[in-house]
Amino acid sequence: YATAHAAGMDLTAALEEALEIGSGERALIPTGLSIALPHGFEAQIRPRSGLAINHGVTVLNTPGTIDADYRGEIKVILINHGQKPFTVQRGMRIAQMVVERHTHVDWQVVERLEDQDEDNSRGSGGFGSTGIK
């Protein structure tokens, strides 16, 4: 069961019975949904902000990727970062799915990367190296 919205769709839990996820634990939740994406597209599985802020529950591998050639049931890995157990009920909205087009890249192995424009280059700096302003 899924509910479509303009930006994507909500995925719901297709559980036979309620499942409790303890604090610090994770669980694989079935959705009962399988899809066939066209070549050049992927589906991204993302957390729901309400579960995150209200319960500390999120999608563990965010964003999860569903490749165009996958035909099995979509399942969502939920983790409970909250301090209390969280119960997942059948039909509960547990994640969001967004379908995006992607580009295929043919990688080329080189000994050295080309130099960047000096005025517009981060070089090998990362993790905040460009400052906060």
Backbone bond lengths (Angstrom), bond angles and torsions (degrees), N, CA, C in turn:
res aa  C-N    CA-C-N  psi(-1)  N-CA   C-N-CA  omega(-1)  CA-C   N-CA-C  phi
1 Y - - - 1.449 - - 1.504 109.02 -
2 A 1.310 117.83 130.99 1.458 122.59 179.70 1.515 108.92 -144.43
3 T 1.320 116.32 150.94 1.446 122.64 178.01 1.516 108.60 -115.86
4 A 1.337 118.50 121.31 1.460 121.82 -177.70 1.521 111.06 -85.67
5 H 1.327 114.81 141.54 1.464 123.54 175.02 1.523 107.08 -132.23
6 A 1.331 116.81 170.84 1.466 120.63 -178.24 1.530 112.21 -58.12
7 A 1.329 117.91 -41.30 1.468 121.01 -176.00 1.524 112.56 -87.17
8 G 1.292 118.68 -10.25 1.452 121.15 -177.49 1.517 109.76 164.34
9 M 1.319 114.85 -147.60 1.453 118.05 179.27 1.517 110.06 -146.59
10 D 1.314 115.25 148.42 1.453 121.05 174.77 1.521 108.86 -81.70
11 L 1.319 116.29 136.75 1.462 121.74 174.51 1.516 107.98 -100.96
12 T 1.315 116.17 139.16 1.458 120.79 -178.32 1.524 110.80 -117.16
13 A 1.312 114.54 156.50 1.463 121.64 -179.17 1.519 110.03 -74.31
14 A 1.323 116.43 129.02 1.468 122.27 177.49 1.530 108.32 -108.92
15 L 1.312 115.46 57.82 1.467 122.04 -179.04 1.524 110.68 -89.16
16 E 1.326 116.21 147.18 1.468 120.43 173.69 1.522 110.27 -72.46
17 E 1.336 116.04 -37.72 1.469 121.30 177.73 1.515 108.59 -143.26
18 A 1.326 116.67 162.22 1.461 122.18 -178.24 1.532 110.31 -56.61
19 L 1.339 115.41 149.02 1.464 121.71 -179.39 1.522 108.27 -130.31
20 E 1.326 116.68 125.51 1.459 121.03 178.38 1.524 109.77 -93.70
21 I 1.333 115.66 130.66 1.456 122.15 175.22 1.523 106.58 -109.04
22 G 1.319 116.33 114.37 1.457 120.63 -179.01 1.516 111.65 -71.13
23 S 1.325 116.57 163.97 1.449 122.29 176.64 1.529 109.75 -57.05
24 G 1.332 116.74 127.41 1.459 121.82 -179.68 1.517 114.54 81.78
25 E 1.325 117.82 -1.15 1.466 121.25 -178.94 1.526 110.81 -99.08
26 R 1.329 114.58 163.72 1.461 121.38 177.69 1.518 108.86 -129.99
27 A 1.341 115.30 158.86 1.467 120.69 179.90 1.519 109.14 -149.64
28 L 1.333 115.16 147.65 1.457 122.38 175.81 1.529 107.82 -94.58
29 I 1.325 116.07 115.67 1.460 121.99 -173.58 1.529 109.94 -106.56
30 P 1.330 117.96 120.90 1.471 120.41 176.90 1.523 110.92 -72.73
31 T 1.345 115.33 149.78 1.463 120.00 177.59 1.528 112.24 -111.84
32 G 1.345 117.16 -13.53 1.455 119.98 -176.71 1.514 112.85 73.45
33 L 1.331 117.51 10.61 1.460 122.14 -174.97 1.528 110.47 -115.87
34 S 1.324 115.95 132.60 1.460 123.19 171.21 1.522 107.07 -125.93
35 I 1.324 116.15 145.73 1.463 120.23 -177.86 1.524 109.96 -134.67
36 A 1.320 116.19 160.97 1.464 123.06 173.80 1.529 106.70 -125.69
37 L 1.325 115.89 102.88 1.459 120.86 -179.24 1.529 110.13 -87.94
38 P 1.321 117.31 146.55 1.457 119.76 174.09 1.536 110.24 -69.10
39 H 1.333 116.60 154.38 1.460 121.55 175.55 1.529 108.94 -55.80
40 G 1.322 117.29 138.90 1.459 121.48 -179.79 1.513 113.51 92.77
41 F 1.340 117.15 4.30 1.458 121.30 177.90 1.523 109.82 -124.93
42 E 1.310 115.87 156.68 1.453 122.84 172.58 1.518 107.75 -139.31
43 A 1.314 116.63 156.80 1.457 121.45 171.76 1.519 107.05 -108.21
44 Q 1.312 116.03 135.32 1.456 121.49 178.52 1.528 108.95 -109.41
45 I 1.329 115.82 130.29 1.459 121.81 178.92 1.519 107.62 -99.45
46 R 1.320 116.02 122.48 1.466 122.46 -174.00 1.527 110.97 -125.92
47 P 1.337 116.13 155.98 1.466 119.88 179.35 1.526 112.10 -69.71
48 R 1.320 115.37 163.94 1.456 122.31 171.73 1.524 107.22 -101.17
49 S 1.312 116.51 127.99 1.466 120.71 -174.78 1.525 112.71 -62.19
50 G 1.317 117.85 -34.32 1.464 120.59 179.91 1.521 112.56 -64.03
51 L 1.337 116.95 -41.07 1.472 119.52 176.93 1.521 110.35 -65.66
52 A 1.318 116.48 -38.17 1.463 120.52 -178.17 1.526 111.70 -66.71
53 I 1.313 117.73 -50.81 1.465 120.07 -175.75 1.522 112.60 -75.04
54 N 1.316 117.32 -36.73 1.468 119.93 -176.10 1.525 114.36 -84.47
55 H 1.351 116.95 -27.25 1.465 119.34 -173.76 1.527 114.38 -131.95
56 G 1.327 117.82 -8.81 1.461 120.52 -176.70 1.518 112.79 73.56
57 V 1.331 116.82 21.77 1.468 122.35 -178.58 1.522 108.67 -103.24
58 T 1.339 115.99 131.37 1.452 120.76 -177.42 1.526 110.21 -146.01
59 V 1.328 115.78 172.81 1.460 121.85 175.90 1.525 107.21 -82.91
60 L 1.324 117.31 128.37 1.459 121.29 -172.38 1.516 113.41 -68.33
61 N 1.304 119.25 -46.22 1.478 121.71 -179.23 1.521 109.01 -103.94
62 T 1.311 115.77 79.79 1.448 120.75 -171.92 1.512 112.07 -98.12
63 P 1.332 120.52 130.74 1.452 122.67 -12.62 1.522 110.47 -80.12
64 G 1.305 115.38 142.77 1.460 120.03 172.07 1.518 108.38 -75.00
65 T 1.308 116.91 146.53 1.462 120.86 -177.24 1.516 111.01 -114.89
66 I 1.321 116.41 129.86 1.459 123.30 171.79 1.527 106.10 -106.25
67 D 1.328 116.49 113.26 1.464 121.24 -179.06 1.526 110.91 -75.92
68 A 1.343 115.72 158.56 1.464 121.49 -177.67 1.526 112.86 -62.25
69 D 1.324 118.84 -26.15 1.467 119.98 -178.17 1.533 113.31 -91.13
70 Y 1.331 118.92 -0.30 1.470 121.20 179.35 1.525 110.05 -80.66
71 R 1.319 116.93 131.54 1.464 121.18 -178.83 1.525 113.01 -122.89
72 G 1.316 117.74 2.31 1.460 120.50 -179.51 1.514 112.35 -80.72
73 E 1.327 115.21 -179.57 1.461 121.28 178.85 1.528 109.74 -68.42
74 I 1.315 115.76 136.84 1.461 120.74 174.45 1.525 107.77 -76.81
75 K 1.327 115.15 127.58 1.456 121.55 176.66 1.521 107.73 -125.26
76 V 1.321 116.36 149.54 1.455 122.21 -174.87 1.525 109.12 -117.44
77 I 1.348 116.14 129.48 1.460 120.34 175.97 1.521 107.65 -88.91
78 L 1.326 116.40 109.06 1.460 121.56 176.46 1.519 109.30 -99.23
79 I 1.340 116.17 143.57 1.459 121.66 173.57 1.522 108.25 -127.74
80 N 1.309 114.60 141.29 1.457 121.11 -179.77 1.528 108.53 -102.20
81 H 1.325 116.00 101.39 1.458 121.62 175.69 1.529 111.02 -87.67
82 G 1.325 116.70 -2.81 1.457 121.11 -179.24 1.524 111.56 -74.10
83 Q 1.331 115.49 173.48 1.462 121.26 -178.70 1.525 113.11 -90.42
84 K 1.333 117.04 -12.37 1.471 121.54 -179.16 1.522 109.76 -116.55
85 P 1.327 117.79 155.13 1.469 120.05 172.81 1.526 110.05 -59.49
86 F 1.330 116.07 149.07 1.457 121.83 178.54 1.516 108.20 -123.78
87 T 1.325 116.67 131.72 1.455 121.41 -178.43 1.522 110.48 -103.87
88 V 1.323 115.00 124.59 1.464 121.94 176.40 1.521 107.23 -94.75
89 Q 1.319 116.54 125.68 1.462 123.20 -179.34 1.532 109.46 -106.45
90 R 1.315 116.95 152.61 1.471 121.86 174.62 1.529 109.19 -56.71
91 G 1.335 116.02 132.92 1.463 120.96 178.53 1.516 114.12 87.18
92 M 1.334 118.63 -6.73 1.460 122.11 179.70 1.532 109.47 -69.72
93 R 1.320 116.30 136.32 1.466 120.42 175.81 1.525 108.22 -73.35
94 I 1.338 116.73 119.34 1.463 120.57 -172.72 1.522 114.01 -115.24
95 A 1.319 118.79 -18.08 1.466 121.80 -177.55 1.519 108.83 -162.35
96 Q 1.329 114.64 172.78 1.454 121.80 175.18 1.523 108.87 -119.64
97 M 1.309 116.06 147.30 1.458 121.05 176.60 1.526 108.93 -122.95
98 V 1.326 115.54 128.88 1.459 122.26 178.14 1.522 107.30 -122.68
99 V 1.317 117.33 132.39 1.459 122.10 178.29 1.527 108.01 -99.58
100 E 1.333 114.77 129.10 1.462 121.28 -176.90 1.529 110.01 -131.45
101 R 1.317 115.55 148.86 1.464 121.99 171.76 1.525 107.25 -80.60
102 H 1.319 117.31 145.67 1.463 120.08 175.57 1.520 109.77 -135.71
103 T 1.297 115.70 160.22 1.455 122.89 -177.83 1.514 109.35 -104.17
104 H 1.311 116.51 137.42 1.462 121.64 175.29 1.525 108.17 -81.11
105 V 1.318 116.51 134.12 1.464 121.53 -179.77 1.519 109.03 -114.44
106 D 1.325 116.55 131.13 1.459 121.71 171.29 1.522 106.86 -96.80
107 W 1.326 116.11 109.38 1.464 121.97 -176.09 1.518 110.27 -77.16
108 Q 1.319 115.39 147.57 1.454 121.82 177.02 1.523 107.83 -125.24
109 V 1.328 117.20 125.19 1.457 121.84 178.33 1.523 108.47 -81.13
110 V 1.343 116.25 128.57 1.465 121.79 179.31 1.521 109.17 -131.79
111 E 1.312 116.75 160.04 1.466 122.01 177.43 1.516 111.36 -77.44
112 R 1.347 116.84 -32.11 1.459 121.33 -174.82 1.520 108.60 -148.36
113 L 1.319 116.98 142.38 1.459 121.34 176.52 1.515 109.74 -80.44
114 E 1.317 115.42 149.17 1.466 120.11 176.90 1.516 108.82 -64.84
115 D 1.355 116.57 148.98 1.460 121.31 177.35 1.518 109.40 -68.74
116 Q 1.304 115.66 145.99 1.458 121.96 177.65 1.527 109.31 -88.78
117 D 1.320 116.56 163.54 1.458 122.40 172.58 1.528 107.65 -60.92
118 E 1.331 118.00 126.16 1.464 122.39 -173.72 1.529 112.65 -60.17
119 D 1.329 118.99 -33.44 1.461 122.08 -178.35 1.518 113.41 -78.41
120 N 1.326 117.34 -14.66 1.457 119.99 -171.85 1.525 110.89 -134.58
121 S 1.344 117.63 34.79 1.444 120.13 -173.20 1.516 112.30 -119.52
122 R 1.321 116.20 137.19 1.461 121.32 171.91 1.513 109.63 -93.51
123 G 1.335 116.07 -16.99 1.462 118.79 -177.42 1.514 110.29 60.04
124 S 1.332 116.87 -133.52 1.458 120.91 -179.64 1.519 111.76 -94.10
125 G 1.339 117.94 2.90 1.464 121.30 178.78 1.520 110.27 -70.92
126 G 1.298 115.83 143.92 1.465 121.17 178.40 1.507 109.39 -157.54
127 F 1.310 116.94 -173.58 1.464 122.62 176.10 1.522 112.06 52.64
128 G 1.337 116.07 51.46 1.455 120.58 175.65 1.511 114.46 91.00
129 S 1.333 118.91 9.13 1.463 121.42 -175.43 1.520 113.65 -66.37
130 T 1.343 117.87 -17.17 1.471 119.48 -179.46 1.519 111.96 -89.04
131 G 1.339 117.69 2.35 1.455 121.19 177.53 1.507 113.09 91.83
132 I 1.333 115.91 -174.82 1.474 120.41 -177.24 1.509 112.49 -112.33
133 K 1.343 119.01 -4.05 1.458 120.98 179.61 1.485 111.45 -115.47
